[in-house]
Amino acid sequence: MTETQSKSQVAYHWVKERIAGQQFTPGYRLVLGAIAGELDMSVVPVREAIRQLEAEGLVTFERNVGARVSMVDDSQYRHSMQALSILEGAATALSARRLTADDIRRARSINELMIETLQHFDPPSFTRLNHEFHAALFEKCANPRMLELVEAEWARLGNLRDSTFSFVPGRAQESVHEHENILALIERGAPLGEIEKAARRHRSATLDAYMIHEHPDEALGLPAF
């Protein structure tokens, strides 16, 4: 049982990494036998891994067709961004009092790297650094379930969009300034509600920028959350 679970997790992470890295692109057919052969295991743990990825929304399963990497859907992207704004905002606030001066310095150094990349902007690299920055702020959240949910939404976004900043590069400049504002709030021991609100607004501002760029008519009716 333990061995099967271990192999299932190996298969899960192997497939998930390839989805996130765009090696398995939206619509890509996941052949369980081929994956099992690649990983030198039976189809059973691979099937369990695919079911887990399906539950996360990264894979869809159709009868008589099989498993495929989920197609890009703007509504899914919007829902994930809205969920992440709430979850990440809460996780950041719950982590804030546990962050040390070294943690703050590390986050600020990542943000400085992000500022440097603006001169020769590379959206995927900027997005990777963005994830590192936010992880540095929320990783000390004492609620493990909250962390699982945040990381699951980050993974889902990686499948839906290689980088939102590819669509709205001008948002990157605003983003790094908002990062500094969040850091300043944490440093001065601001109320946790204020930190959570700033983190939520930061995430929702990126979604708003994307919606205004891609769907200006729909964006006009976006509710505040």
C-alpha positions in Angstrom: 0.0 0.0 0.0 2.8 2.4 1.0 4.7 1.5 -2.1 1.7 2.1 -4.4 1.1 5.5 -2.7 4.8 6.4 -3.2 4.7 5.5 -6.9 1.5 7.4 -7.3 3.1 10.5 -5.9 6.1 10.1 -8.2 3.8 9.9 -11.2 1.7 12.8 -9.9 4.7 15.1 -9.6 6.3 13.9 -12.9 3.2 14.7 -14.9 2.4 18.0 -12.9 6.0 19.3 -13.6 5.6 18.7 -17.3 2.2 20.5 -17.4 3.7 23.5 -15.5 6.8 23.5 -17.7 4.5 23.5 -20.9 6.0 20.2 -22.1 2.5 18.8 -21.8 0.4 21.6 -23.3 -3.4 22.2 -23.1 -5.1 19.4 -25.0 -2.2 17.0 -24.8 -3.3 13.4 -24.5 -1.9 11.6 -21.5 -1.4 8.0 -22.4 -1.3 6.1 -19.1 0.7 3.1 -20.5 3.3 5.4 -22.0 3.7 7.3 -18.7 3.9 4.0 -16.8 6.6 2.8 -19.2 8.6 6.0 -18.8 8.5 5.8 -15.0 9.0 2.0 -15.0 5.8 1.3 -13.0 2.4 -0.3 -13.6 -0.6 1.7 -14.8 -2.3 1.6 -11.5 -0.3 4.3 -9.7 -0.3 6.4 -12.8 -4.1 6.2 -12.9 -4.3 7.3 -9.3 -2.0 10.3 -10.1 -4.2 11.3 -13.1 -7.3 11.2 -10.8 -5.6 13.5 -8.4 -4.6 15.9 -11.2 -8.2 15.8 -12.5 -9.5 16.8 -9.0 -7.2 19.8 -9.2 -8.5 20.8 -12.6 -5.2 20.2 -14.4 -6.5 17.2 -16.3 -9.8 16.4 -17.9 -11.0 12.8 -18.5 -13.5 12.1 -21.3 -15.1 8.7 -21.9 -13.8 6.9 -25.0 -11.1 9.6 -25.3 -9.0 9.3 -22.1 -7.1 11.9 -20.1 -5.9 15.2 -21.6 -4.3 18.3 -20.1 -7.1 20.8 -19.4 -7.7 23.4 -22.1 -7.2 27.1 -21.3 -10.4 28.7 -20.2 -10.6 32.4 -19.2 -13.4 31.6 -16.7 -11.1 29.1 -15.0 -8.3 31.6 -14.9 -10.6 34.2 -13.4 -11.9 31.8 -10.8 -8.4 30.7 -9.8 -7.1 34.3 -9.5 -10.1 35.3 -7.4 -9.6 32.2 -5.1 -5.9 32.9 -4.9 -6.4 36.5 -3.9 -8.4 35.3 -0.9 -6.3 32.3 0.0 -2.9 33.9 -0.5 -4.0 37.1 1.3 -5.0 35.1 4.3 -1.9 32.9 4.3 0.3 36.0 4.0 -1.4 37.6 7.0 -1.1 34.3 9.0 2.5 34.1 8.2 3.4 37.8 8.8 4.2 37.6 12.5 6.4 34.6 12.0 8.7 36.2 9.4 12.2 37.1 10.6 14.3 40.0 9.4 16.2 37.5 7.2 12.9 36.4 5.6 12.1 40.0 4.8 15.6 40.6 3.4 15.2 37.5 1.2 11.8 38.6 -0.1 13.2 42.1 -0.8 16.2 40.7 -2.7 13.8 38.7 -4.9 11.8 41.8 -5.6 15.0 43.6 -6.5 15.8 40.9 -9.0 12.3 41.4 -10.4 13.0 45.1 -10.8 16.2 44.3 -12.6 14.4 42.0 -15.1 12.1 44.9 -16.1 15.0 46.3 -18.3 15.0 43.2 -20.4 11.5 41.8 -19.7 11.0 38.1 -19.8 7.4 37.3 -18.6 8.0 33.6 -17.6 11.2 34.5 -15.6 9.3 37.4 -13.9 6.5 35.0 -13.0 8.9 32.5 -11.5 10.4 35.2 -9.3 7.0 36.5 -8.5 6.1 33.0 -7.1 9.3 32.9 -5.1 8.5 36.3 -3.6 5.0 35.5 -2.5 6.1 32.0 -1.2 8.7 33.8 1.0 5.8 35.7 2.6 3.2 33.0 3.0 5.4 29.9 3.6 5.4 30.3 7.4 1.6 30.2 7.6 0.9 27.7 10.4 -2.2 26.3 8.6 -1.0 23.5 6.4 -4.3 23.1 4.6 -4.2 26.8 3.7 -0.7 26.3 2.2 -1.9 23.3 0.2 -4.7 25.3 -1.3 -2.5 28.2 -2.2 0.1 26.0 -3.9 -2.7 24.1 -5.7 -4.0 27.4 -7.2 -0.5 28.5 -8.2 -0.1 25.2 -10.0 -3.5 25.6 -11.7 -2.5 29.1 -12.9 0.8 27.7 -14.3 -1.3 25.4 -16.5 -3.8 28.1 -17.5 -1.4 30.8 -18.3 2.4 30.6 -18.8 2.5 34.2 -17.5 -0.2 36.7 -17.1 2.5 39.4 -17.6 2.9 38.2 -21.2 -0.6 39.8 -21.8 -0.2 42.9 -19.6 3.6 43.6 -19.3 2.9 47.1 -17.9 1.4 45.5 -14.8 4.9 44.2 -13.8 6.1 47.7 -12.9 3.1 48.3 -10.7 3.5 44.8 -9.1 7.0 45.3 -7.8 5.9 48.6 -6.1 3.0 46.8 -4.5 5.4 44.1 -3.2 7.4 46.8 -1.4 4.2 48.1 0.1 3.3 44.7 1.5 6.8 44.3 2.9 6.6 47.7 4.6 3.3 46.7 6.2 4.8 43.5 7.6 8.0 45.3 8.8 6.1 47.8 10.8 3.7 45.3 12.3 0.6 46.6 10.7 -2.7 44.9 11.7 -3.1 41.5 10.1 -6.3 42.6 8.4 -4.5 45.5 6.7 -1.8 43.1 5.4 -4.3 40.6 4.2 -6.2 43.4 2.4 -3.1 44.7 0.7 -2.1 41.2 -0.5 -5.6 40.5 -1.8 -5.8 43.9 -3.7 -2.4 43.1 -5.2 -3.6 39.8 -6.6 -7.0 41.2 -7.8 -5.2 44.2 -9.5 -3.4 41.7 -11.8 -6.7 40.0 -12.6 -8.3 43.4 -13.3 -5.5 44.4 -15.6 -5.8 41.1 -17.6 -9.5 41.4 -17.9 -9.4 45.0 -19.1 -6.8 44.0 -21.7 -8.4 40.8 -22.9 -12.1 41.4 -22.3 -12.8 45.1 -21.8 -16.6 44.7 -22.1 -16.7 42.0 -19.4 -14.2 43.8 -17.2 -16.5 46.7 -16.8 -18.9 44.5 -14.8 -16.3 42.8 -12.6 -17.4 42.8 -8.9 -15.0 44.0 -6.2 -13.9 41.2 -3.9 
